[in-house]
Amino acid sequence: MGKSLFVCMLISLQNAFVRRYDTVILSELNFQVLPGEQWAIVGENGSGKTTLLEVLAGKWPVWRGKLTHSYGDVLLSKVAELVPSDYSFNRIIASAAQYYQQRFHSFEAEIAPTVREVLTNQLKPVGTVDEHSVQLPVSDISEEELLKTARLLSIDHLLDRPFVTLSNGETRRMMLTRSLLKKPKLLLLDNPFAGLDVHSRDVLRTALKQLKDDRISVIFVTTSTEIPESVTNILTLKEGRITGVSAGGASFKDASENKAGPDFPVTAALPAESGPLKGDKAAAAAFQGFEWAVDLRNINVTYGSKKVLMNVNWKIRKGEKWALVGPNGSGKSTLLSLLTADNPQRFANDYDLFDLKRGGASMWDVKSKIGHVSPELHLYFPQETTVFKAIASGFFDATGVYFRKLTEEQIQRTQVVAEWLNVSAFIEKPFKNISKGQQRLVLLARALVKNPPLLILDEPCQGLDFAAVEHFKEVVDAICDTPERTLIYVSHYAHEIPSCVTQTLRLEDGKVV
């Protein structure tokens, strides 16, 4: 009987402990996965969910205990596929997306690989002038197979687009398509629903059901409110230990339908002040001298023949709180890139920021008045810097403090904002040593630290557990409880939008609707 169970077993952890660097992340893990099962891993931020996925992918060893699998002498990393969250899996792709603003630069978009080239591994070095100078081996992925898998994830219409022009949600679907084309025996997904609009979430649920029918085992990290019907088992982690294993099934409840959740306690003090910092003349000055934070007039952005934004008009008076919504690929991030001075096509458009013509202030003058979070920022943030320096870098609109000298007020402010976002406990740790959910909270603190008159929060709650989302909304509401602060908030989930938001701009296919 024991032998039969072992033959059927796909992968098993027995009293397993896992260390990352000098810290034990996972302890006393005992569970096994059978062929064709779909497992959802849930738990609070910092509970070890992503580390567990990486262990199952063969990227981190078991320190104590035992990991066994049914693939004989084959390395686990050869049969398990962890869908990447960034472009580091290929040096050519990584060089075409060196920093998160890159996708907004039209020249780089023209020379970047297409989605088709990424998926079929037909990648010429970035900057290749003579197409015939590089000979690539014939792809082992047929056109029929490519189209079938691309259609499963609804990206077949994007195959000939430069990959750096994709939206966050489109990029995630491309990454999953690439992994499926490798035909893994075990597929591992880290928060696959994050950043997806309603349609894309439906597409992913359908794809997961198809994978289950095809007997492909899938294990993924998600939230307790985002569990598809195809899931057979749910594993709950808390502080690196398994606290529960339950059956899945028809238990899916979309997070956007979640009107009320548990009464999560607030463990950190909320902001005491909402307007300019007391005694901070620079912060106080930034709030003065303008009536309109944003005035966009007939904005148009084009990449080659693709029109990303078409005749967009948007006026935001100082102190207004807006939600910017729309499906993946509708142009939201491109529109925001004009406001944050990251898009070179800003010079070809007519708009005012803080009552100044777009050419009337330097890029750094504009950025000094904006606190910004984007879905990609944590992927390109310096990993060796400490959490304290990561937060404090927000004073200088850079990604590190380095040789900058902080004032006593700035040091105190950094510590206070860390407490607001519940990240003060690891403020001296390297950024790379904390979980992705914790990294998101650190970068949210970075956006708030300089007390900017305009906050642009682009999907700020990606990767956060429900308790962290609820607390973050309370922080934003407290920070924005003033007629002086202006807010632009982007989310695909209605329940993530703070109560202070009173107005909405919706984009579809690059147009205001």
N, C-alpha and C positions, 0 to 999 in steps of 0.2 A: 504493500500500500504506500509506504514512504517513497519507494523508488518510482512508482507511478506518478506521485505528486511532483517529484523532482523533475521528471521528464516533461510534465506539462508546464512547470514553472518557467517563466520568461526571465525574471530577474528578482533577486531576493536580498534584503538587508537583514542581518542578524546581529542584534546588540551592537549596532554600528555607531561609532563616534567619528566626527569629522572636525578637523582644525583648518582654519584659514589664518595663515601667518602665525601669530602667537595666541590666537583665541579659539577656544572650542565653540563651534557654531551649532553643531548637531550632536545629540546625545541619546544613547539607548534606543536607536531606531530599529523596529522590527515590523516588516511587512513584505509582501511579495506581490508581484504583478504577473497575471496569466495572459497568454496570447489573446489578442482581440479586445482586451479590456481598455476602457478609457477612465483615467484617474484625474480628478481635480484636486489640486493642493491649495488649501485656503489657510489663512492665518493673518495675524496683525503684522504691520511693518516691522522688519528686523527679526522675524521668527525663524528665518533660515530657509524660506521657500525656494529662492533662486539657487542657493547653495546646494540644496537637495537635487534640483534639476541638473546642476553641473556635475554632481557626483554620479548620477545615473547616466550622464553623457560621457563619463570617463575623464572629466577635466580636473576633478579633485579626488585624491585617494581617500580611502577609509583609513583613519588613523588607528583605531582599535575596533575590534569586532570583525565582521565578515560581509563581503559582497560577493554573491555568486550569480551566474547567469547561464543560460542554456546554449551559448554559442561556442562552447568548447574552448580552444586555445585562441580564438579570434578576440582581439582587443575590443572592449565595449565601445570605444570611440569610433570603431569601424562600422558598427551596425546601428548605433544610436545617432540620431540627428537632432541637435539642439538648434532651433531656429535663432539666428543671431539678432541682436537688438541694435547693432551698428554695422558699419561697412568694413570692419577690421579683418573679415574673413578673406579678403583678397586685396593685395597691395595696389593693383591698378584701380580698382573701385575706390579704395580708401583715398588714393591720391586725387581722385576726381571729386571727392567730397571731404576736403581737408578740414572744413569748419562749417558750422550749420548755416551760415549765411550764403554759402557757396551756390546753392541752388537758385539764388536770385540773380546771379550774374550771367547775363545772356551769352557772353563769349564762352564761359566755362560750360554752359548748358549745351552749346553746339558741339564741343569736342568731347563731352562725356559719353560713355557707352550708353547704348540704348537698352531698354528693358530686355529685348530679345537677346542682345549680346551678353547681358548679365546672366540670363537664365540658361543659355546654351554654352556659357564659358568661352565665348568668342570675343576675347578682350585684347584689343591692341593697346600698347602703351599710350597714356594720355599725351596728346600733343603730336601724335603721328601725322606727318604731312603727306607722305606718299603711301597710300593704302596698299600698294603692291610691294612695299618694302618689308612687310611683315607677313610671314607665312604661318597660318594657324592650322592645327590639325582639324580634320573634319569632326564636327560635334557628333557624339553618340546619341544625341537626343533628336528623334525624328520630328518633322514638322507636325505630324498628326498627334504625337505624344505631347508636344509643346502646346498645341492649341487646346487639346483636351484638358490638360491640367490648368492652363491659363483661364479657360472658361469656367472651370470649377470654382476659381477664386475671383471671377469676373474682372480679369485684367487683360483679356485678349485684345481689347481696343487700345491698350497702352503699349503694346509690344514694340512699336517703333518710336516711342517717346524717349528722350534722354532721361535716365533714371533720376538725375538730380532735380528734375522739374516735377516729380511726383509729390503729392501731398503726403502727410504723415500716415494716413490710413492706407493710401495706395502703396506706399513703400512697405508697410507691414504685410500686405497681401502679396506683394512681389517676393518678399523674403520667404514666406510660407510656400509659395509656388516653387521657388528654387529648391527648397528642401524636399518637397514632394517628388520632384523630378529625379532626385537621387535614390528614390525607392528605399527608404530606411525601413528597418524592421521595428524600430522604436522611435517615435516622433515626440520631441520634447518642446513645449511652447511656454514662453515666459510672458504672462499677461497678454495673450493674443487679442483680446477684445479691446484693449486700451487704444484710444485714438480712432476707433471705428465709428462711423455714423450708423444710423438705424439699418439702412440697406446692407452695409458691409457686415454688420453683426449677423443679419439673417443669412448672408452668403457664407459666413464662417460656420454658423450652426449647421447649415446644409452640408458643407464640406466635411465637418466632423462626423456627421451621421453617415456620409458615404464612406469615410475611412473606417468607421466601425463595421459597416457592411462588408468592406474589403478585408477585414480581419487585421488591420494595421493597429498596433497598440499605440495609444496616445496618452501622454501624461502632461498636464499643463497647470501652471499657476494661474489662479484667477481670484475673484472675490466671491463671497458667499451669495451674493445677489446676481451672479453672472455664471450660472451653471447650466449648460445645455442639457436637453433631454437624453442625449446620447451617452452621457457620463454614467458609468457603472459603479464607480466607487469614489468616495470623498474622504480625503485625508486632511485632518486639521493639525496644524503645528502651533505651538506656543512656546516661546523662549527656547527654540531648538529641540523640543520634544514633541512626540506624537501624543495628542490629547484625545484623539478620537478617529475612528474609521467607520464610515457608514455607507450604506448602499445609495447609489444615485438613482437614475430613472427619471420619471416625468416630474422633476422638481424645479424646472427652470423658472426663474422669475427675473425679468429684465430689470436692471437697476433703475432705468428711467421710469419704471412703474412704481418704484419704492417710495411711497409718500411719507412713510414714517418708519423709523427703525428704533433700536434699543436706545435707552436714555444713557448715552455715554457720558461719563464724568469728565469735566474739564480739569485737567491736572496742572495747567499752566495759567499764570495770570494773563488776562487780556490787556491790550494796550491801554495805558492810563491816559494818554493824550492822542488826539486824532488829527489835529492840525499841525502846523509847523512846530518843530521841536522848540521847547522853551530855551531861550538863550542862544539858539543856533541861528545866527543872522543869515548865513548862506541858505539854510533851509527855508527860512521865512521869506527871503527875497525871491526864491524860486516860485512861490505861490502867488506872487504879485505881478502886476504889469501886463496881464492879458485877460481878455473876456472869453475868447474862443480857444479851447485847447486844440481843436482839429477843425479844419475847413477844407474838404476835398471837393474839387470841381472837375467833373468830366474826366475822371481818371481812367487811363488806358494803359495796359501792360501786355506786351506781346513777346512770345518766344518763337522765333521763326514764323511759321504760319499759324501757330496756336495762340488764340486770343484768351488771355488768362483773366483780365479785367476789362470791362467795357462800359464806359461812360458812368462811372461810379461817382455819386455825389453823397457827401456825408458831413454834417456839421454837428460838432459836440461842444456845447457851452461848458465853461469851467464849472466843475462840481457835479456834472451829470454822470450817471452810472449806466453803462450800456452793456448788453450782451450781443456779441457777434456770432451768428449761427449760420449753419449751412452744411450740406453734405461734403464728404471728402472730395477734394479737387474743385471746390466751388470758388476758390481764390482768397480764402480768409487769411492764410499765412502770407500770401503775396501782398495783400492789402496792408497787413501789419508791418511788413518789411519796409514799406514806404515811410511809415510813421517812425520807425526806429532807425532810419537812415542806412539800412542794410541793402537796399535795392538800387542799383545804378540807374534804373529807369525813372528814378525820382526827379532827375534833372529834366526829363522830357514831359513832366506833368505840372499842372497848376494847382498848388495847394498852399495853405498856411498852417503852421504849427505854432501855438502860443502867440498868435497874431503876427507872426513873422513869415514872410515869403520863404519858401523852401530853400532859396539861395541866400536868405538873409542871416543865416546863422550856420556855424560850422557843425559838422556831424557830432562832435563831442559836446557842443552847447545843447544840441537837441537831446542827446542821450543823458545829459546831466539832469534833465527834468523828468526822466522816464525810468520807472522800475519795470523790468521786463523778464518774463519767464516764457520759454518756448519748450515744445515737447522734446527737442533734440539736444538741448543745452547740456544736460548731464552726460551725454555721450562724448562730448568734446571738451569737457572741463578738465583741467590738469588734475591727474589722479593722485599725485604725490603731495599736493598742498593739504594743509590741515583744514578741518571744518571751520575753525575760527578765521583763518585767512580767506577761505572761500566766501564766507559771509561778508567779511570786511572789504573784500574786493569790490563789492557793490558801491562803495563810496567813490570809486575811481572808474567805474564802467569798464573794468578790465577783468581778467580771469585769474588774477593773483595780486597780492599786496607787494611781495618781493621787497624792494628797497624803500617803499613808501613808509613814512613815519605817521602813525596814527596819533591823533590827539587823545587826551584823556576822555573827552566826551565821546569820541568815536569808539574807543575801546569799551566804554560803558554801554553805549548803544548796541554794539555787536552782541554783548552778553545778554542784554535785555531781550533783543529780538530772538536770540537763540532760545530763550526761555519761552517766549510766545509760541514758538513752533515745536516745542518739546524736543529740541536737539542739543540742549546744553550738557547732557550727560556724557556726550562723546565729542565735545567741542575741540579737544586737542588731538583727536584721532586723525589719521590720514583719510582724505576723502574716499580713496579706493577701498578702505577697510570697513565701510558701512554699507548697508543694504541699498538697493536702488530706490526703494521707497523713502528711506532716510535721506538719500542724496537729493531727492525731489524736495523734501522739506527744507534742506539746507539752502537750495537754490531759491526757494520761496523766501526764506529769511534774507538772502542776498538782495532780492528785489525790493524788500521792504526797508532795508537798513538805512538808506539815505533819506527816507521820508519824502519820496518824490511827489510832485503835484499830479502826475499822471501814472497810473498803474496799468500795464498791459499784461494780462495774465492769459496766456495761450495754452489751454488745456492743462491748467496747473495741477490738477488732481490725478493725473495719470499715475498709476502704480501705488496710490495711497489706499489703505484700508478704510472701511466705512467710518470708523472712529476718527481717523486722521482727517478725512474729508469734512466731517461735521465740525471738528475743532477749527480747521482752516477757514471754513465759511464764517465761523464766529469771529475769527481774527480779522478777516477781510471786512466784515460788517462793522467791527469796532474801528478799524483803521479808516474806513470810508464814512464814518459817522460825522461828517462835516460838509458844509456847502462848498468847501474849497478843493477837496480831493476829487479828481476825475478818474473813472474806472472804465476799462474795456475788458470784458471777460468772455473767453471762448470756451465752450464745452459742448459735447454731443449728448450730455445727460442733463435733463432739466433739474434733477435733484441736486446737482453739483453747483448750481448757480446761486450765489448769495442773495439774501432777501433785499439787500440794498439796491439791487439792479431793478430799474424801473422802465428802461427803454430797450428796444431790440432792433438790430439791423440784420436782415437775412439776405444771404447771397446764394444764388444758384447759377451755375455755368458762367460765373464772372459778372453777373448782373444783380442789381438790387431788386428784390421782389417783395 
